[in-house]
């Protein structure tokens, strides 16, 4: 059965590159040797393979790759360091203007307007 690998590379400029492949050895060689000169990693060599996760289902692999690409650097470093528990902590929204804090603001505004109306 064919397996698919989601991987994270660390580039020479300290950036991360996330990809998916059905042959990690071939793909790493391609990155390391700039086989595709227009590839992101071609100008950022050498690269180091830091993380691999294997899947039997290509759709699951692609979905996980896309998920990682949307993550912050800290989240990527958590899985690179095999600290999966830290992901939940890093997923908590700290943006005060986020929709997750909207109800809190509404409650505060309601209390403020009630106090103002009582005066």
Buried (B, 14 or more C-beta within 10 A) or exposed (E): EEBBBBBBBBBEEEEBBBBBBEEBEEBBEBBBEBEEEEBBBBEBBEBEBBBEBEBEEEEEBBBBBEEBEEBEEEBBBBBEEEEEEBEEEBEEEEEEEEEEEEEEEEEEEEEEEEEEEEE
